[in-house]
Amino acid sequence: MPREIVVDWTTASGGGKVSVFFFDTTGTVSNQRLDLATFLGNVDGALDNSVSWTIRVAGRDLDDSTGALIGAWTEGTTRTGVGNNATEPVADATQVLFQWHTGVIVNGRFLRGRTFIPGLTNSILSNGNILAANVASFDAFAETFLASSDTFGVWHRPTSGTGGSFHLATSATVWSELAVLRRRRG
């Protein structure tokens, strides 16, 4: 069953940005939030110093096949971070994209998750792409996160009468191009 853990982002243009992560409910919330904070803390070096993130202290546990609420969690430890790069940020619409791979096929496609991280700075770019050294660092941060958090995964939401499913992430890749998040599920 997936546990939803939400990260709130604030950039120079303001708040209202979120990243949603899913973990297996068999893990402990405190460890999951700590692993997530460590991952985001590693990424902080590429983020503008006007960017901050906060991991929420309460959230939901869901039934993976229906999406129904089956429980709630709270964990009061404050988990926050701030970018520590003082160079000019890129536009909020352009972000770094982490892709989480499961190796599982759902509806004829490999199930993948995506996380968009805002607040990158121009200093890690060359000709509009993320520098290879930074992509390698992001890849390493993601792999370290997956190794430490053995309950992180991807939730395939129920769609068109087909039940959903939750699967653990087994690897990650980072795009070298800037990604644009154009819509969110409501």
Rosetta blueprint (number, residue, H / E / L):
1 M L
2 P E
3 R E
4 E E
5 I E
6 V E
7 V E
8 D E
9 W E
10 T E
11 T E
12 A L
13 S L
14 G E
15 G E
16 G E
17 K E
18 V E
19 S E
20 V E
21 F E
22 F E
23 F E
24 D E
25 T L
26 T L
27 G L
28 T L
29 V H
30 S H
31 N H
32 Q H
33 R H
34 L H
35 D H
36 L H
37 A H
38 T H
39 F H
40 L H
41 G H
42 N H
43 V H
44 D H
45 G H
46 A H
47 L E
48 D E
49 N L
50 S L
51 V L
52 S E
53 W E
54 T E
55 I E
56 R L
57 V L
58 A E
59 G E
60 R E
61 D E
62 L E
63 D L
64 D L
65 S L
66 T L
67 G L
68 A L
69 L E
70 I E
71 G E
72 A E
73 W E
74 T E
75 E L
76 G L
77 T L
78 T L
79 R L
80 T E
81 G E
82 V E
83 G L
84 N L
85 N E
86 A L
87 T L
88 E L
89 P E
90 V L
91 A L
92 D L
93 A L
94 T E
95 Q E
96 V E
97 L E
98 F E
99 Q E
100 W E
101 H E
102 T E
103 G E
104 V E
105 I E
106 V E
107 N L
108 G L
109 R E
110 F E
111 L E
112 R E
113 G E
114 R E
115 T E
116 F E
117 I E
118 P L
119 G L
120 L E
121 T E
122 N H
123 S H
124 I H
125 L E
126 S E
127 N L
128 G L
129 N E
130 I E
131 L L
132 A H
133 A H
134 N H
135 V H
136 A H
137 S H
138 F H
139 D H
140 A H
141 F H
142 A H
143 E H
144 T H
145 F H
146 L H
147 A H
148 S H
149 S L
150 D L
151 T L
152 F E
153 G E
154 V E
155 W E
156 H E
157 R L
158 P L
159 T E
160 S L
161 G L
162 T E
163 G L
164 G L
165 S E
166 F E
167 H E
168 L E
169 A L
170 T L
171 S E
172 A E
173 T E
174 V E
175 W L
176 S L
177 E E
178 L L
179 A E
180 V E
181 L L
182 R L
183 R L
184 R L
185 R L
186 G L
